Amino acid sequence: MKILFLDTETTDLDSGTRMIQLAYKNRLTGDTVNEYFKPPKEISIGAMSIHHVTNKMVANKPAFEGSQFKKDLETLLESYILVAHNALFDIGVLQNEGIKTKEYIDTLRVARHLIDSPEHKLQYLRYLLKLNVEGLAHDAWGDILVLEALFEYLFPVVKEKFMLLTDEEVLIKMKELTATPVPLKNFTFGKYNGKTFEEVSKMDKGYLDWLYNSESSKPKEEQNEDMIFTLKFYLGK
């Protein structure tokens, strides 16, 4: 299967973020890339606190723009399906670097469809599903190892649940699931952490309306589509 597991680390968490680390693994050939780059803007303190990569650490690294790594990735994405966790973020990062993504599977969205769990973050699923992986969290290569293990876990689940016969059918279904929003059950943040959306809709609809306006005003690549889908349902929008 022409699958490319991919993860990035970046200068920021906003829509203008630039790449400082690129990691990917070609499922078909086993080839891997794990490289750091000097970005055209400084790394924010907030981003450093997550991935622990400083401006000094990448000061002497090559730029991604004009590199062979960029050319190789562009070529791969012409015919490969990109697989990432919270894929729209990484796709947005690649877009900022001038790279287009044709097809993708989001393991976050697929996991939300298939796995009953209070959280679906990559590292949470790593331990929930007992994925046998050694790798650092918030490092692009460490995340690739977990991402690959999660994909291999989800693949047979999709095949069995939807009674599919071929690998191609499974990939098509995973892309369909990726494109289908998932209604969220519980809040996992804020003052209503742990409560259901249904409960909050009955006691504080104003909060849901505020949250909807806040989320929908973000740039597209930063929006939580499942959150917006859920809020629209309970707000009758």
N, C-alpha and C positions, 0 to 999 in steps of 0.2 A: 504494500500500500504506500502511495506517495504522500506520506505524512511528515510534517515538519513541526516538532515540538519546539516552542520558542518562548523565551522570557527576556525581559529587559530590566535594567535598573536605570534610573533617570535623575535629572537635575532637580525636578520638582514633581508635584502631584497635580499640577494644573494643566490646562489645555496647551500651553506653550512649552511644555517640557521637552528636553532634549536627552538623547541617549548617552549614557556613560559606560554601560556594559551590555553586551549582546551575547546571549547563549542560545544555541539551538542544536538539536540532534535530528539527523535524517533517519527516520525509521526504516527506510528501504535499504540504505547502504551502511548505516551505523556511523557515518561520518559526524563529527562534532565540531563546534566552534564555541570558544569561550574567550572573548576579547574585551579589553577596556579601551575607551577612546576619550580624547580630550574634547569636551563639548564646547560650543561657541558661546556659552554663558556659564556663570558660576553655579555650583551646586548649592542648593538652599540648605540652611541648618536643619529644617524639618526633614528633608530627604536624607541628609547625613545621619540623622538620629535613627533612621530606619535601616539603611543598608551599610552604614559606617564607611562609606567611600568619601574621602575628602578631596578638595581641589588639588592639594599637594600630591596626592596619590596618582592623579591622572594628568598632572602638569606636563609630563614628558611623553605622554601617549600620543599616537597619531590621531588625526581627525578621521571621523567616519566618512565624511563627504570626500568623494574622489578615491576612496580606498577599494582594494580588490574585494574586501569583505562586503561592501555595499553592492558591488556588481554581482557577486556570487549569490547574495540573498535575493536580489531582484530577479535573477535567472531562475532560482528555485521556486519562487512564488508565482512564476508564470504557469507552473503545472502542478505544484504541490498544494495540499490543504494545510493551512496553518492551524495548529492546535495550541491554545493558550488558556490560562485560567483568568477570567475577567478579560476576555480577548479584546474587547473594544478599547481598553486602555492601551494595550500593546500595539494594536492597529493604529491608534491615534499617534503613538510615539513614532512608528514607522512612517506614517504620513508626514509628520514633522520633518523627517529625514529624507523625504522625497520618494518613498517607496509605497507602492500600491499593493493591497491585498485583495486577491480575487475570491478565494474561498476560505472559510474558516469554521472551526468547531470550538465552541466555548465550553470547557469542562465545568465551569461554574454553573452555567445555565443548565447543562445536561444533568449535573449532580442535583440541582434543585428540583428537577423533574422526577428524579428516580430515588433519591436518598432522603428518608425522613430524618432530619437532623435540625437542631436549633441553629446551627451555623454551617456554612458551606465554604469557609475560607480554606485555602489549599492546605495549610499546616494543620488545621483542625481535622480535615478529612484524612490527612496522613495518619493521625493517631486513632481516629474513630474507626477507620477501616483496617487498621493494623497493616498499613503498607510497609513492607520491609525495605526501607530506604535509609541510607546514611547521607546526610547533606545538610548544609547550613540554611536556615530560613533567611529570607530577604537577601539572598545572594542568587544571581540569575542562574548560575549552574546548579546550585543546590535545589532551586525550585524546579529546574528542568527534570531532575531525577524523580522528584515527587510527582510532577505533572505526567511524566511517562507512565509511572506506576498507576496513577489514578486513571489515565486513559485505558490502560490494559485491564483495569478492574471494571470500568464502565462498559467496555466493548461487549463482552459476553452477556452482561446484564441487559443491554439494549437488544441484543440478538434474541435472547430467550423471552423477554417481556413482550416483544412485538412479533414473535414467531417468524423471524426472518431467516432466510436460507443462505444468503451469500454475504461476504464481507462488504461488497459494494452497496447492498441494501442497508447494511448497518450504518455505513458512512452517510448515506442519504438521510436516514432517520435521525442520526446525530446532528446533521445540519438543520433538519426540520425542527428538532427540539431546541437547537441554538436560536432559531428565529422566532420561537414561541415564548412569550412572557409567562412567568410563573407567579401565581398569586401567593404572596407571603402570608404566613400565619401569625407569627409573633414579632414584636419589637425586640431587637438585640442591642439597643442603644437608648440613651436618653432617659428622660424621667419616667417613661412607661416601659422600660426594659423588662422583658418577660411577659408582659400583657399581650393579649391578642389584638389584632387590628379591629376585630369585631367589637371587643370590649371598649376600646378607646373611641370607636365611632359613636358609641352610645353615650359616653360620658364627657367627651371633649372633641367634638367635631371641628372646632376652631383650630385645634392643634394639627389635625390632619390637613386642613386647608392651608395652614401656614407651611407645613412640611411639603405639601404638593407644590406650592408656589416657589418655595426655596429650591426644591429638586429640579423642577421643570425649567427654572431660569438658568441652570448651569449649561455650559457648552455640551453638545450632544455626547461627546466621548466621555464626559465626566458623569453623565446622568446614570442613575440606577433604574434601568427600564422596568425591572420587576417591582420596584418600589412605586414608581409612577403608575404602573398598571393596577397595582393593589389599591393605591390611594384613589384613583379615578373610580374604581368599583364602589368603594365605600362612600365616596362623595357624590356618586351619581352623575359623574361628568361624562 
